[in-house]
Amino acid sequence: MAADLPSAGLGHGLRTAERGADATRRGRDTVGWAHERGGYERDTAARTHERGGHGPAAELALRTAGRPPGGPGPAGHALGRPDLLAAAARIAPYVVRTPLLPGPVTEAHGTGLLLKAEHLQRGGSFKMRGAANAVLALGADRVVTGSSGNHGIALARIARTLGIRLTVVLAAGAMPSKAAAIRALGAETIQVGGGVAEREERARALAAEQDAVLVPSSDHPLVVAGQGTVGLELLAAAPDTETVYVPTGGGGLLAGLCLAATGHPVRVVGVEPALTPRYARSLAAGHPVRLPATATVADGLRGQCPGAVPYPVIRDRVDELIAVGDAEILAATALLHRLGVDAEPSGAVALAGALRAGRRERAVAIVSGGNTPARLHTPHHPPAHTLTRNDTKEHTP
């Protein structure tokens, strides 16, 4: 296991609270936040109600008038809570509100550890949120992306519903079962040699060649805002949460949680595979650092470099980054399976981080995905099912 650990100077985590901003951003207590969360519930419901019976075509027509391509606001606009609220309203007909499940009872946590069940999200992972927000807001009819699998599955589901032509670029180590699920939904896949960096380079070039819209898996304001709705839901349901453990690859989910936690005293902890601690290394260096490609068992978290959009958000709000080895990830995956939570290894990384931290606290670990080969090969797995606005009773991917 020692071979899995990052360089000695980083230890198991990097606390950014020591940078001096902690006291300012934690000025509002949990009671105040619990009062404010009603605004999130009412605002989301009102925005959804305003759309009335508009179908996918009307959603597709939503465009960001007067905004730069790919941005959720005017030039110079910084992502914030309003962007997350807008995303929550926009994607409401296309996602489910995932539950908080009881986590494992441990000596350290007691019964205080909960699981945010994003493996029950449509498409089998949290990626549906960011994918839907970007596609619906941008109004594209042709999309290209680079993906390890789950983002591609999410985009393929919504592209099939809205009649969008989609091409997904996969790196050499992508899981065959995820590539097959993407193709089964009608999207084209292209596999390239190398790692995530090479995949992203090919996706950018292909989008330019095809005059298509590039929707990255994490490095896009609309994607980050969509992923942040996980945090809005979590903190609305459990406002007394003391720590949230977030699996961290490209950083879209972690950045989204950081935005959702603005003004809340919750600790936000990113958990990275020890073989790819790109955010820990980058924050220690003071700038984004690119790491070599690796083959961590957490196939969805193999990103090599922080994204330009998530990096500053994470830098300014995250409290700690924890590195977990592949053996810890597999142990957490097995533990979730014994609890009846069908997570993939990437989806168990946050729990591995919580177990490593061993803090007695009210905590939530985000189970980010459950697209295991067995589930993807199940005949009734929803990738074969067309997503519709009225399909509101679907709670399992």
N, C-alpha and C positions, 0 to 999 in steps of 0.2 A: 504494500500500500504506500510505502514511503515514496516510491517512484512516481506516484500520481500527484504528489503535493507540489505546489508552486514553490518558487525560490524562497529561501529562508527569511529574507527581509520582510516579506509580506505577512508571515504568520498565517493564521486561519481567517483573518478578516481585516478589512480596512475601515476604520471608523472615520467618517467625514464629519461627525458631530464636533470633533475637536477643531474643525476649521473656524469655529467662532460664530456660525450662523444659527446654531441650535436654539439658543434662547429666544431669538427673534421669531422664528417660524413656529415655535411651540407656545405662543402666547395665549391661544384659545384652548380651553379645557374640553374634556370629553362631553361634559354636560351641554356646553354651548354647541358643540358639533351635533349632538343628538337632536337639539332643537332645530338646527339648520337643515338636517337631512330631510325634514318634511318638505322643504323647498325643492329638493331634488325630485322627490316623489311627485309633487304637484306639477313641477315644470315639465318633467318627462311625460306625464299623463296628458297635460294640456297640449304639448307639441304633437303628440301622437293623435289626439282627438282632432286637432286642426286639420290633419291630413284626411280625416274622414275615410271615405271608401276608395281613395286613390290607390291604384294598383301599381305593379312594378314599373309600368311605363312612365307613370307620373314621378315615381321615385327616381328613375333613371334620368328624367329631365331636370332634376335638381342640379344646378350648376353654381359655381362660386363666382357670381358676377362681380367684376372689379377686383378679383383676387389673382395672385400669381399662380401659374400652373402648379398643381400639387400642394398648394398651401391652404390652410384652413382659414386664413384671414388676410387682411391687407398687408402690404409689404411692411416688414418690420414688426408684425404682430407676433407676440410671444404666445405659445400655447398655454392655456389655462383652463380653469374649471368650466367656463362657458363653452369651450370646445368639446369637453367631455359630455356636458349636458346636451349639446346639439347632436353629438354622435349617438347618445342614448336614445333620443327621440327618433333619429333617422333610421337606426337599425332595429328598432323595437319589433317590427313585424317579421324580421328575418332571424332573430335569435331567441333563445330561451333564457330566463332568469335562473341561473343555476343555484342549487341549494348549498348551504353549509352543512356538512356531515360531521358526525363525531369522529375524531381522530383516534389513533392508538392511545391507550392509557399507559403512560410511562412514569417511572419514578420521579423524573424531573418535572414533567408537565402535569402529572395527575390527569384529571379529566378536562384540562383547560385548553387542549389542542383541537382545533377544528380544521376541516378540509374544505376549501372552496372547489366545488366539483365541476371544473371546466371540462373534464373528460365527458360530461353529459351534455356538452354544448353541441349544437348542430355542426356536423362536419367532424365531430370527435375532438375538438380542441377550441381553446380561446381564440384561435386565429380567425374564426368566422366574424368576430366583432370588427377587427381592423380591416379585413378584406371587404366586408359589406359597406362599412363607412366610406372607404376610399372609392369603391366602384359606384356607389349611389351618388356621391357628391360630385365626382368627376364627369359622369355621364359619357364614358367612353364606349365605343362599340368594338374596339379591338384592344386587348390588354396583353402585356408580356410581364412575366415575373420570374425571379429566381427563388427556389424554395427547396428546403430539405424534405418536404412532403406535406406537412399539415397546412401550411399557408396555400400551397397549390390545391389541396383538396377543398379548402374553404372557398377559394376563388372559383374553382371549377363548379362547385355547387351553385353559387350565385350567378356565375356566367351562364350556366345552363338555363337557369330560371329567366334571366333577362335577355337571352339571345345574344350574348357577347362572345366574340371569338377570342379564345385564350390559348397562349403558348406558355408552357412552364419549363424553365431551364433547371435541370437537376445536376448536382455534382456527382462525381464517380461513385461516392459511397452512399448514395440515396437508397433507401429500402425499396426493393422491388415491389413489395405489396402496396406501398404508397404510390409509386409510379403507376401501377396498374389501376389503382382506385381513381387517380386523376384521369387516366385515359378512358376509364369506364364512364366517366361523366361527360365525355365528349371533347376534352381539351387535348391539345397536342403536347407531347413532351419531347424535349431534346436533352440528351445527356452529354456532359463535357468532362474532360479529364481534369484532375486537380481537385481543389477544395472549394470552399464557399467563395473565396475571392475571385477565382476563375469563373465560377458560376455567375457571379454578379456582373463581371465584366462582359460576359457573353450576353446576358440579359439586356444590359444597357445598349450594346451594339445592335442586338436584334430588334429592340424597340425602335431604334432610329431607322433601321433598314425597312421596317414594316410600317413606319409612321403610326406606331401604336403607343398607348399610354403605358408607362412603366409603373407598376405598383409593387414596390419592394416589400419584403416580408416584415421589415421593422423600420427601416430608415425613411419614413415619410410622415409628415404631420398628421394626416388623416388616419393613417394606420395606428399611430401612437394614441391619438384621441379615442379611436375605437377600442383599443386594448384597455384604455383607462376606465372604461365602463365596468370592468371587473372590479376595480377599486371602489367605484361609486356604489355598486351593489353590496359589496362586502362590508363597507363601513356604515351603510344604511342599515344593514341587517344586524351588525354587531359593532355598534359604535364604541364599546368599551374595550375593543381589541388593543392590546399593548404592542404586539409585534406582528408584522406580516412578512412571511418568507416567500420570496418570488424567484422562480427559476429564471436564469438569465443567459440568453444566447446573444441575439442581435441587440437586445435591450429595449425592444418596443413595449413589452409587458411591464418591465421594471420602470421605464420612464412613465408609462401610463399610471402605474400605482403611485409613483412620486407626485404626479399632478393631482390625482384623486385625494392624496393625503395632505395637500396644501392646507395649512391652518389646523391640522389635527395632530394631537400629540403622539400618534402611533409611530413606532419605529418601523422603518422600511429596510428590510435586509434582502439583498440580492444574493442568490446562491448560484455559483458557477461550477461546472465540472473542473476539477483540478488540472486537467490536461489543457483546458482552454480558458485561463483566467484573464481574458482580454480587458475587462473593465477594471479589475484590481490592478493589473499592470499599468493600465493607462492612467488611472487616477493617481497612482504612485509616481508616475513619470510627469504628470501635469499636462499631458496631451495624449490623443489617441495613439495607441501602439498596435501594430499589426503582428500577429503571431503566426507561426507555421500551421499548416493544416494538420489536424489530428483525427483520430478515429475513436473518440470517446464513445462509450456505450449509449450516451445520451445523444442520439443522432440529430435531434432537433436543435441542439445547442452547440454546434460546431463552428459558429461564426468566428472569424479570425480578427476582426477589428471593430471597435465601436462605431455605430452610425453617427453621422453628423447631426441628426435630429435628436436621437435619444441621449447622446453623450452629455451635453450641457445640463439637461434636465436631471439626469442621474447625478452628475457631479455636484449639483447644488442642493440636492435633497436626500440622497440615500444615506442611511446611517451606518451601514456595515455591508461588507461583501465577504461571503464565506465560500471557501473552496471545498468540494467534496470529491473523493476518489470514486472510481468506477465500482469498487467493491461496496462502498457505502450506498451508491445509487441502486445497485442491484438488490442490496439488502432492504432498502426502503421500498423498492418495487414489490418484492416478495411480501413484505409486511402489508402493503396496501391490498395485494391480491388476497391475503388471508382475511382481510376485513371486507372483502367483496367489492373492492374498488379496482376496476380493471384498467389500471394506468399503464402507460408505456414508460420506459426508463426516464425519458425527458420529463414526463409528468410527475415523476417521483423525486426529482432533484430537490424541490423545496422542502419536502418532508425530510430528506437526508440532511439538509441544512439545519432544520429545526432540531433533529435528533443530535446532531453534532454540537449545536449550541447548548443544549441541555438546560435552558433557563426555565424556572418555574414562573409561568406567566400565562395570560390569556392571549393565545396566539392563533394565527391562521396560516396554514401552508396551502399554497395554490397548487392543485393537481391540474396541470395545464393541458394534458392531453391523454387520450386513451386509444390511439390508433395502433393497436398491436396487430401483428400479422393475423392472429386468430380472428379478431373482430373484423378486420378488413376483408377477410375471406368468408365471413358469415353471409349466407345468401340474402338475408333481410337487412343487412347493414345499410343505413341510409345513404351512402354515396350512390346507390342505385335508385334513390328516391328523389324526385324532383322537389325542390324547395318551393313552397308557396306561401303567400302572406297569410292564408287562412289555416295553415298547418300549425296551429298554436299549441296543440296537445302533444307535440313530439318532445320528449324529454330525454331520449337516449339516442346517441348517434348510430 
